[in-house]
Amino acid sequence: MKVDQGLCFAVLVNPYAGLGGSVALKGSDGEQTRDEALRRGAEPQAPQRMSRALKVLPADAKVSVLTWGGEMGETSCRLAGLPCTVIGESSMPSTPEDTRTAAAALKAAGAELILFAGGDGTARDLVDAIGLSSPVLGVPAGCKMHSAVYAVNPEAAGQLLAELAGGGLVALENAEVRDIDEAAFREGVVKARHYGELQVPAEARYLQQVKCGGREVEDLVITEVAAWVADTLEEDTWYLMGSGSTVAVVMEQLGLDNTLLGVDLVRNGEVVASDLGAQQLLEFIGDAPAKAVITVIGGQGHLFGRGNQQFSPALIRRLGKGNIQVLATRSKLETLEGRPLLADTGDADLDKQLCGLWPVTTGYEDTILYRVGTDASLIDNG
């Protein structure tokens, strides 16, 4: 994306984004939640966060600004001292439909990019309103920030906007929009899903990296790992869901009961049998397509032989390496300090066969290669 003759961008604010966070409501979706947050004394922060982004723009920036009236954009522009053209207005309190209407109108009025303040719900509204037809950039203001369309903070959004306005060469990419079920979240269950995509300026210096790299928020990344597995399960395939908390989150994403320390059998979105032993698993799957989903067990990084002995040598051979999906966050792998993951199946020949580089799912659409060894390999290399 290159801007030579000045940038025409839109400012759009969801004034109630993040309203419930400070009063322990874990979100702001829905009129009841909004009203309860206001009753508890919450004050809207999104307009101020947008103004922080806009204040970063240099005074001589070649920009023209379109916006929506009142708290949905105009207020932020005024706070930042930025001249703007108001093309429409909604009655307060605003609704998601108002956000969608404003986004479509701003694009139709000639905005080349929509700078918006909100959370994942707001990003979801933009997917519905404009999809991939126009670039957007998010100023983070919500409780839920799972989507990869937001700058790391308001000032970073303003810096990226200034770079665009100055004629900088900035690539564009499609970034995922995700959202979680707030009702489930309030009950302690994090259930994320892929909602759609938006087009964003691809500048890693300024954008939050939800899927890979950098310092992770462990619970968020585990949710993203689990969401990717849940979104990619194949039909008419047996899934052996292994033990451990990471796989348990996958089962939560699927809305299924889970045996935390056992192996459950899933097919076509249903738990067929729970807490099975190796022989039972072999009998169930027979010769049909089958895959295992496992995580790293224990402080030394065991794939097999610590807490998941249900995966017997015979069962592992039946599945084959290519049908075993390993889940782990990058943070968890980094605690190994370069040591390999371990295979201790009780069959020395199989352990050697399992050695080598394995793909490990570390995020949503994020996979790295990590070496698997045996206890003996640690002694040999030590």
Backbone torsions as a table, in degrees:
resi	resn	phi	psi	omega
1	MET	NA	123.2	-179.5
2	LYS	-128.7	132.5	-179.2
3	VAL	-117.7	119.1	-179.6
4	ASP	-107.9	-38.3	-171.8
5	GLN	-102.4	22.7	-178.3
6	GLY	98.2	151.9	-175.0
7	LEU	-106.3	126.4	171.4
8	CYS	-99.4	109.3	-179.3
9	PHE	-126.3	161.8	-179.3
10	ALA	-109.1	147.2	174.6
11	VAL	-113.2	122.1	-178.4
12	LEU	-135.2	127.7	-176.4
13	VAL	-124.7	132.1	165.8
14	ASN	-89.9	100.0	-170.1
15	PRO	-64.1	-18.3	-177.4
16	TYR	-103.3	7.3	177.7
17	ALA	-61.1	134.5	177.0
18	GLY	74.4	6.1	-173.5
19	LEU	-60.7	-36.0	-175.1
20	GLY	-82.5	-9.6	-174.6
21	GLY	-63.2	-46.5	-174.6
22	SER	-72.4	-15.9	-179.1
23	VAL	-113.3	25.9	170.1
24	ALA	64.4	31.9	177.0
25	LEU	-98.7	-3.8	172.7
26	LYS	58.1	34.0	179.0
27	GLY	151.2	177.6	-178.3
28	SER	-138.3	9.6	-176.8
29	ASP	-69.2	135.5	173.3
30	GLY	91.2	147.7	-177.6
31	GLU	-63.4	-39.2	-178.2
32	GLN	-63.0	-42.7	179.3
33	THR	-65.5	-42.8	178.3
34	ARG	-59.3	-48.5	-177.4
35	ASP	-65.1	-38.2	178.7
36	GLU	-66.5	-39.0	177.8
37	ALA	-62.2	-43.6	178.3
38	LEU	-64.9	-38.4	178.0
39	ARG	-62.0	-34.7	179.9
40	ARG	-80.7	-0.3	175.5
41	GLY	97.9	10.9	179.2
42	ALA	-67.9	144.3	178.2
43	GLU	-117.6	134.5	179.8
44	PRO	-57.9	135.3	-179.7
45	GLN	-115.2	-17.1	-173.3
46	ALA	-61.1	-42.9	179.2
47	PRO	-59.3	-39.7	178.2
48	GLN	-67.9	-37.0	179.1
49	ARG	-66.9	-37.3	175.4
50	MET	-64.8	-40.8	-179.7
51	SER	-63.6	-33.7	175.9
52	ARG	-60.9	-40.7	178.0
53	ALA	-65.2	-43.6	-175.8
54	LEU	-69.2	-30.4	-179.4
55	LYS	-66.6	-18.4	179.4
56	VAL	-72.3	-25.9	-179.7
57	LEU	-60.2	131.6	176.6
58	PRO	-65.1	153.6	-175.9
59	ALA	-61.3	-28.7	-177.7
60	ASP	-97.9	15.8	-179.2
61	ALA	-61.7	136.5	179.3
62	LYS	-84.2	86.7	-178.3
63	VAL	-138.5	153.1	164.8
64	SER	-126.7	140.6	-168.8
65	VAL	-121.3	126.0	171.2
66	LEU	-105.9	145.8	179.8
67	THR	-154.6	173.6	177.5
68	TRP	-103.1	153.6	-170.7
69	GLY	-69.6	158.3	173.9
70	GLY	62.4	-141.2	-175.8
71	GLU	-67.4	-11.1	-179.0
72	MET	-85.6	14.1	175.2
73	GLY	156.0	-45.9	-176.9
74	GLU	-57.7	-43.7	-179.3
75	THR	-59.4	-42.6	-179.5
76	SER	-63.7	-42.1	178.5
77	CYS	-62.5	-42.8	179.4
78	ARG	-64.2	-42.6	179.1
79	LEU	-60.6	-33.4	-179.3
80	ALA	-87.7	-4.2	-177.4
81	GLY	69.1	31.0	-175.6
82	LEU	-106.3	118.1	177.7
83	PRO	-59.6	143.3	-176.5
84	CYS	-150.5	161.5	174.7
85	THR	-113.9	120.8	-179.9
86	VAL	-89.4	123.0	-176.4
87	ILE	-107.5	-2.6	179.7
88	GLY	-177.2	171.2	-177.8
89	GLU	-153.0	149.0	177.2
90	SER	-121.3	151.3	175.4
91	SER	-72.3	151.5	179.9
92	MET	-100.9	146.1	0.7
93	PRO	-75.9	143.3	-177.5
94	SER	-74.9	162.2	-178.6
95	THR	-126.2	167.9	174.0
96	PRO	-56.0	-35.0	178.3
97	GLU	-63.9	-35.9	176.0
98	ASP	-63.2	-40.5	177.9
99	THR	-62.2	-45.1	-179.4
100	ARG	-64.5	-42.2	179.2
101	THR	-62.8	-44.8	-179.2
102	ALA	-64.2	-43.3	-178.9
103	ALA	-61.1	-45.6	179.8
104	ALA	-63.8	-40.7	-178.9
105	ALA	-68.3	-40.2	179.5
106	LEU	-64.3	-41.0	176.1
107	LYS	-63.3	-45.0	-178.7
108	ALA	-63.9	-27.5	-179.2
109	ALA	-79.4	-6.0	175.0
110	GLY	115.8	6.4	178.8
111	ALA	-64.9	128.9	178.8
112	GLU	-84.8	-20.1	178.9
113	LEU	-152.5	142.2	176.5
114	ILE	-108.6	115.8	173.3
115	LEU	-92.1	117.3	-174.9
116	PHE	-127.0	149.7	176.3
117	ALA	-113.8	129.8	-179.6
118	GLY	172.1	-159.8	176.8
119	GLY	-124.5	-158.6	-176.9
120	ASP	-63.9	-32.6	177.3
121	GLY	-64.2	-37.8	177.7
122	THR	-67.9	-42.0	176.8
123	ALA	-60.9	-38.2	177.1
124	ARG	-61.6	-40.3	177.7
125	ASP	-63.0	-36.4	178.8
126	LEU	-70.1	-34.4	174.4
127	VAL	-58.4	-44.8	-179.1
128	ASP	-66.7	-36.3	-172.1
129	ALA	-83.4	-43.3	-174.1
130	ILE	-128.4	-15.1	178.9
131	GLY	55.6	-132.0	-178.2
132	LEU	-97.5	16.7	-174.8
133	SER	-79.1	-14.4	-177.5
134	SER	-154.2	143.5	177.9
135	PRO	-66.7	150.4	175.9
136	VAL	-136.2	165.4	173.9
137	LEU	-148.5	127.7	-175.0
138	GLY	-95.6	133.7	168.1
139	VAL	-94.4	116.3	-172.8
140	PRO	-66.0	124.2	-179.0
141	ALA	-145.3	0.8	-174.3
142	GLY	-98.8	177.5	173.3
143	CYS	-79.3	-36.5	-175.1
144	LYS	-106.9	122.5	-175.5
145	MET	-129.5	55.9	-179.7
146	HIS	-85.5	-20.3	-173.3
147	SER	-80.4	151.0	-175.7
148	ALA	-95.9	34.7	-176.3
149	VAL	-113.5	5.8	-173.9
150	TYR	-106.9	145.6	169.0
151	ALA	-69.3	162.6	-177.4
152	VAL	-68.0	-26.0	175.5
153	ASN	-162.3	172.0	-177.9
154	PRO	-58.9	-40.1	-178.4
155	GLU	-64.8	-36.2	177.5
156	ALA	-64.1	-37.0	176.2
157	ALA	-62.6	-42.8	179.0
158	GLY	-65.3	-37.0	178.9
159	GLN	-66.4	-40.6	177.7
160	LEU	-67.0	-38.9	177.1
161	LEU	-62.5	-41.6	178.6
162	ALA	-63.8	-36.9	178.2
163	GLU	-64.2	-42.2	176.5
164	LEU	-64.2	-44.3	-178.8
165	ALA	-64.7	-28.1	179.8
166	GLY	-83.3	5.6	177.6
167	GLY	88.5	14.2	-179.8
168	GLY	-66.6	150.8	176.4
169	LEU	-85.6	112.4	-178.5
170	VAL	-128.0	123.1	179.3
171	ALA	-71.2	159.8	175.0
172	LEU	-113.6	147.1	175.2
173	GLU	-146.1	158.8	175.0
174	ASN	-86.1	128.3	-179.1
175	ALA	-120.1	145.2	-175.1
176	GLU	-78.4	146.5	172.5
177	VAL	-110.2	126.0	-179.8
178	ARG	-125.4	158.9	176.5
179	ASP	-148.1	157.1	177.2
180	ILE	-115.6	157.0	177.4
181	ASP	-77.2	107.7	-176.0
182	GLU	-64.1	-38.2	-179.8
183	ALA	-60.4	-44.0	177.9
184	ALA	-67.2	-37.8	-178.7
185	PHE	-61.8	-38.1	179.8
186	ARG	-68.9	-17.7	175.5
187	GLU	-94.9	7.9	177.4
188	GLY	90.2	10.7	-179.5
189	VAL	-112.1	120.9	178.2
190	VAL	-93.9	111.1	-173.9
191	LYS	-127.2	94.3	-176.7
192	ALA	-96.7	158.2	175.6
193	ARG	-149.3	153.8	175.1
194	HIS	-77.4	126.3	-177.4
195	TYR	-104.9	-39.3	-177.8
196	GLY	173.8	-160.4	-178.8
197	GLU	-137.4	152.1	172.5
198	LEU	-129.9	154.8	179.3
199	GLN	-90.7	127.8	-177.2
200	VAL	-132.9	155.6	171.6
201	PRO	-65.0	130.1	-172.0
202	ALA	-93.0	76.2	177.7
203	GLU	-123.5	100.9	-173.8
204	ALA	-63.6	-22.3	179.1
205	ARG	-63.1	-29.0	-172.4
206	TYR	-108.5	-24.9	-173.7
207	LEU	-93.3	144.0	174.5
208	GLN	-68.4	139.7	-178.4
209	GLN	-103.3	93.5	-176.9
210	VAL	-72.7	-36.3	-166.5
211	LYS	-94.2	-23.0	-174.3
212	CYS	-158.5	161.2	169.3
213	GLY	72.0	168.1	172.8
214	GLY	68.6	-168.4	-179.3
215	ARG	-84.8	127.7	-172.9
216	GLU	-97.0	148.4	163.2
217	VAL	-91.6	108.1	-165.3
218	GLU	-55.2	-48.6	-177.6
219	ASP	-62.7	-38.8	179.2
220	LEU	-64.2	-43.9	-177.6
221	VAL	-67.4	-39.9	176.9
222	ILE	-60.2	-40.2	177.2
223	THR	-61.7	-40.3	179.9
224	GLU	-68.0	-40.0	175.4
225	VAL	-58.8	-49.2	-177.6
226	ALA	-63.7	-40.3	-179.3
227	ALA	-62.9	-38.5	179.2
228	TRP	-64.5	-43.3	178.4
229	VAL	-62.5	-47.0	-178.1
230	ALA	-61.8	-35.7	-177.8
231	ASP	-76.2	-15.3	-172.7
232	THR	-116.0	10.5	177.2
233	LEU	-64.0	141.1	-177.3
234	GLU	-97.5	149.0	178.8
235	GLU	-73.6	154.9	175.9
236	ASP	56.1	32.8	178.5
237	THR	-126.4	135.5	174.8
238	TRP	-76.7	133.3	175.3
239	TYR	-118.6	120.5	177.9
240	LEU	-93.5	103.7	-174.6
241	MET	-90.4	110.1	-172.5
242	GLY	-73.8	-177.2	-177.3
243	SER	-82.7	165.0	176.3
244	GLY	111.4	156.9	-173.4
245	SER	-69.8	-30.9	-179.6
246	THR	-66.7	-44.4	177.1
247	VAL	-66.5	-32.2	176.9
248	ALA	-60.9	-35.3	177.7
249	VAL	-68.4	-35.2	174.5
250	VAL	-58.2	-45.6	-179.8
251	MET	-64.3	-36.1	175.1
252	GLU	-62.1	-41.7	178.4
253	GLN	-60.1	-34.6	-179.8
254	LEU	-83.5	-7.6	-178.3
255	GLY	72.9	31.2	-175.5
256	LEU	-116.6	149.9	173.7
257	ASP	-69.5	151.5	-173.0
258	ASN	-136.7	143.0	170.8
259	THR	-97.3	104.0	-170.8
260	LEU	-55.6	-41.6	-176.6
261	LEU	-105.7	15.5	-180.0
262	GLY	-124.8	-170.7	177.9
263	VAL	-118.8	122.5	179.3
264	ASP	-107.7	152.5	-176.6
265	LEU	-111.0	121.9	-176.1
266	VAL	-120.8	140.0	175.8
267	ARG	-150.1	129.0	178.3
268	ASN	52.1	44.0	173.5
269	GLY	78.9	12.8	-179.4
270	GLU	-132.2	147.7	172.4
271	VAL	-81.3	114.5	-178.8
272	VAL	-83.5	-38.4	179.1
273	ALA	-157.2	151.2	-174.6
274	SER	-120.2	149.6	170.9
275	ASP	53.4	56.4	-175.4
276	LEU	-94.0	153.3	172.2
277	GLY	-88.4	174.4	-175.6
278	ALA	-59.6	-46.8	-176.8
279	GLN	-67.5	-39.8	176.8
280	GLN	-60.9	-40.4	179.3
281	LEU	-63.8	-44.4	178.4
282	LEU	-61.1	-40.8	-179.2
283	GLU	-68.4	-38.5	179.7
284	PHE	-64.9	-48.7	-170.6
285	ILE	-79.2	-26.7	-179.8
286	GLY	50.7	-128.1	179.7
287	ASP	-103.0	8.7	-177.0
288	ALA	-75.8	162.2	176.4
289	PRO	-56.9	132.9	-176.5
290	ALA	-148.9	144.0	178.1
291	LYS	-139.5	156.0	177.0
292	ALA	-116.5	144.8	174.0
293	VAL	-119.7	115.0	-176.2
294	ILE	-131.2	166.7	176.0
295	THR	-130.5	171.6	-179.4
296	VAL	-75.6	127.0	-175.0
297	ILE	-111.0	132.7	173.4
298	GLY	84.0	158.3	-175.9
299	GLY	-65.1	-21.3	-179.6
300	GLN	-92.3	-1.0	174.2
301	GLY	84.1	42.5	179.1
302	HIS	-79.0	132.2	169.0
303	LEU	-84.3	-43.4	-178.8
304	PHE	-134.0	145.4	173.2
305	GLY	103.1	-1.7	177.2
306	ARG	-135.2	97.3	175.1
307	GLY	84.1	-1.3	177.5
308	ASN	-138.3	44.4	-178.4
309	GLN	-65.8	-7.9	173.5
310	GLN	-59.1	-25.1	175.4
311	PHE	-84.0	83.6	-178.7
312	SER	-74.2	163.8	175.4
313	PRO	-53.0	-41.2	-179.8
314	ALA	-64.1	-40.8	-179.7
315	LEU	-68.8	-41.2	178.7
316	ILE	-62.6	-43.3	178.0
317	ARG	-64.5	-38.9	178.5
318	ARG	-61.1	-41.5	-178.7
319	LEU	-72.4	-47.6	-175.0
320	GLY	84.9	146.7	-176.5
321	LYS	-54.8	-39.0	-176.2
322	GLY	-67.4	-12.7	-179.5
323	ASN	-110.7	19.4	177.8
324	ILE	-117.2	114.0	-179.3
325	GLN	-99.0	123.1	-178.9
326	VAL	-100.9	131.6	179.8
327	LEU	-114.1	134.5	174.6
328	ALA	-167.3	143.0	174.1
329	THR	-78.2	157.4	176.9
330	ARG	-61.2	-37.3	179.5
331	SER	-59.7	-42.0	-179.8
332	LYS	-65.8	-40.6	178.2
333	LEU	-66.4	-35.4	-179.7
334	GLU	-65.5	-25.8	178.4
335	THR	-68.0	-16.8	177.9
336	LEU	-77.7	-13.2	176.5
337	GLU	53.4	43.5	175.6
338	GLY	89.3	-8.5	178.3
339	ARG	-70.6	150.1	-179.0
340	PRO	-74.1	158.8	165.1
341	LEU	-67.5	155.8	-171.1
342	LEU	-117.5	140.4	172.5
343	ALA	-116.4	118.0	-179.3
344	ASP	-135.1	67.0	-171.3
345	THR	-78.5	-12.5	-172.4
346	GLY	94.1	-4.4	177.9
347	ASP	-122.1	103.8	-173.1
348	ALA	-60.2	-38.7	179.3
349	ASP	-64.3	-43.0	178.5
350	LEU	-64.9	-39.6	178.6
351	ASP	-57.4	-42.7	178.9
352	LYS	-65.9	-38.4	179.0
353	GLN	-64.7	-29.0	-178.6
354	LEU	-82.1	-11.0	-179.9
355	CYS	-67.3	151.8	178.3
356	GLY	125.8	-171.5	-178.9
357	LEU	-80.5	130.8	178.1
358	TRP	-119.5	142.7	170.1
359	PRO	-72.5	134.2	178.2
360	VAL	-124.1	124.8	178.5
361	THR	-77.6	118.5	-175.1
362	THR	-117.9	3.0	179.6
363	GLY	-179.0	-172.0	178.1
364	TYR	-76.4	117.3	-175.0
365	GLU	58.2	28.9	-177.5
366	ASP	-126.7	115.7	-178.4
367	THR	-132.3	137.1	175.1
368	ILE	-122.7	167.4	173.9
369	LEU	-100.3	133.2	179.3
370	TYR	-138.2	143.4	-175.0
371	ARG	-79.9	138.5	173.4
372	VAL	-110.1	134.0	178.5
373	GLY	-132.0	-158.4	176.4
374	THR	-129.8	170.0	174.6
375	ASP	-56.9	-38.0	179.8
376	ALA	-62.7	-36.4	-178.1
377	SER	-65.3	-31.8	177.8
378	LEU	-66.6	-40.4	178.5
379	ILE	-65.0	-43.3	-178.4
380	ASP	-64.1	-34.0	-177.1
381	ASN	-91.5	-9.9	-172.0
382	GLY	-80.1	NA	NA
